[in-house]
Amino acid sequence: MTTGVFDDLVPDVLGEPYLAETISLPPDEEGPVVATLVVRRAAQPTTKAVLYVHGFCDYFFQTAYAEWWNERGYDFYAVDLRKYGRSLRPHQTPNYVTDLRDHFADIDASFHRVVERDGHDHVVISAHSTGGLIASLWANERQPAIAAMVLNSPWLDMQGGRLIQGVGTSVVKQIGARQPARLIPRTVGGHYGRSLHVEHDGEWLFNTDWKPLDSFPVSFGWLRAIRLGHEELHRGLDVGCPVLVLSSAGTRWPKEMGPDAHGFDIVLEVPQIRQWATAIGSHVTYVAIEGARHDVVLSLPEPRAKAYAELDRWLSTYVE
């Protein structure tokens, strides 16, 4: 297993009791690369831990989720992948890689710390959206000794019908291979970010330099990597542990802020999550949460409580 060099723990931007460490990794074509591992420890010493992987245009700030795990006796770790959040450096293109396996080193180094250095032998991998795709591919290839995976609205296929997917993927692959840094023209309404942020229509505070309300630009090279990851997943994975997949019960594409922005997934297509969830492994539980947002644990209070109840029930049944 490849590991990085771990520097000293320092207080995290979230404040105590969150601590963070910078993990130095081999440089890429843009220069030096780091990942950042954040930890909030449970009240009592434990050998149980969660390692969380965020999504695209995202970073770890879901403190209530960390506290929920702490209350159940788990140390909670979260990795900000290279070029995301705490790990983004001025010389880097935000969130940019041309191979999802580049992120395997980030997770390897974090997992090594959780297991080998900190002595946890019961580890749950939790991941959201694009992180759900990356973590599934990582677990399938690495076959780590993990107790379970919890995937929150994992990105398992490209939005759009089959014709759009087929033609679009062909173009993305061609341009992405030849001009990986070329940007894809697109318009983002920003409704999802506004539905979350406390200064707009939400209840959550996050750094909009790291999670812009209107998203980051998307390159052909990055989307090519995503589509190749989707194709690998569609051929079938075996992550070797029980998996819980949570999502909203439905998708809407609102043109303005309103109830749909708060009660549906407005980023991914829920039927695709449902369709491909069982491609992750042989023991998959899928639960749709009525009224949930794309990030289920950032939903309105009622669906959020339902999601935690389902997670608690599943853990008790299959993991603990």
Protein Blocks (a to p, Z undefined) as FASTA:
>chain_A
ZZdddddddddfkopabdcddddddddfkbccdddddddddfbdcfbdcdddddehiadf
blmlmmmmmmnopacdddddehiajllcfkbcehiafbfklmmmmmmmmmmmmmmmnopa
bdcdddehjlmmmmmmmmmmnopacfbdcdehiafbdeddfklmmmmmmmmmmmmmmmmm
bccddddehlmmmmmpmklmbmbdcdfklmcfkopaddfklmmmmmmmmmmmmnopaehp
acdddddfbdcddfbdcfklmmccfkbcfklmmmmmmmmpmbdcddddehiafblmlccf
klmmmmmmmmmmmmmmmmZZ
